[in-house]
Amino acid sequence: MSVPAADITNWIDSPEYKELNFARKDLVVNPAKACQPLGALICALGFEGCLPFVHGSQGCTAYFRNSLSRHYREPVGAVSDSMTEEAAVFGGQSNLIEGLKNAYTLYKPGLMAVFTTCMAEVIGDDIKAYVDNARKQKAIPEDFPLALAHTPSFKGSHITGYDNMLKGFLEGLAAPRRHATHLRLYVVPGFDTYPGNLREYKRLLRILGVTYTLLPDYSDVVDAPNTGEFKMYPGGTPLAELQEALNASGYLFLQTYSTSATLKYIKNVQKIPTETVPMPIGVINTDKFLMTVSQMAGKSIPAELENERGRAVDAATDAHPYIHGKRFALFGDPDLLYGLTSFLLEMGGVPVHIISTNGSAAFAKDMEELLNSSPYGQEATVHLGKDLWHLRSLLLTEPVDMLIGDSHGKFAARDAGIPLVRIGFPITDRVNLHRYPIVGYAGVLNLITMIANAFLEEKDRTSTDAYFELLR
Ligand code: SF4
């Protein structure tokens, strides 16, 4: 007997279905994460002249490039050695050697970053040995700079891949630490898909008068100016600054969970002075970022930044009535979620459902502390390892006023009849958002604008004539 479609539609909105949905163990539906090599590719784009080289299948590479091009609306350069069935049986060494030779000859990179897909990892390809053989066979010059990373996608996510690749760059290409350090602060943004954020960090560091290197910096690669002339390598952290990276005066990590392996390497193995701050989203986290830079670099906070802070606080006060007491659901990467939750708590917003497919137990603990620190955090539950189908059940059974997350959230938001404010990766159905910073005091203004105005739009759209007011 067939069940009417309307009955099924109602049933999947019910608390009974939610319970079954949350009991699901062996099936993932639309996870809020991508695979490791995608993160490695973004990291590789951040070094000047670097060509990302995917050791694995062509389809995976097409998926990474496609995802990034849809988000940035820019061409994203990366090559693949196109492993097929034969390589899966006999190993991918010949693919890698021939691929390196072709890529070096055709695209004339200044350096390359080699990382793997599932196929290469399942068969256990030893890319270090293969690259050594490529040099011996003169497929590439003996001294050609190459960074390597194993990025198996059956564990971790895009943030793990980003971390592995960044560590690979430092291990493979940075010169050993000498005793005489140079006075340069290395700032690691972490997995951050906003060129607007990277530019905001650079602007703030310039105002503070700090000598710094952003490691890595793909802002000009994923957001190159349209001058009518195509540049294969339009920017990035210079190789010379990567080579000097272990002689930094200190390291400042602007995320916690997307660079944990790199942090351990810098702090515990290289013994370089290191600080970590939460992603500077919101006034409190921006204050922490600026104060930490100020202490590490011995610079005072100029009046220009004090005024910026004052304007952000003023904007927060103006918009407070529209955000205070509103209930939110959020999904995305752990560092982003931590920053956004902190910002919402500052504004008197009430986070309720927080979905993190790729969050760790350490992230859950940090979130618990953050939520416990505010009266507005008491209703929140952090759902680790859950996906967007779980999120849909939550939105339909325990309603909130707004969803915050990337474009993938639009279906659940529509079913729940609430607005989606698009923050995160990927954003494929709105333009330009990646160009607007969500970090720093400028980010506070942008977040307030997006969130408060989305509520006001909703109010105008749903008001009856009697309540359709000029003033809001
Ligand atoms: S999960 Fe594995 S097979 Fe799928 S795109 Fe990523 S690397 Fe390729």
Boltz pocket constraint, residues with backbone or C-beta under 6 A from the ligand:
constraints:
  - pocket:
      binder: B
      contacts: [[A, 35], [A, 36], [A, 37], [A, 59], [A, 60], [A, 63], [A, 116], [A, 117], [A, 118], [A, 119], [A, 151], [A, 153], [A, 154]]
      max_distance: 6.0
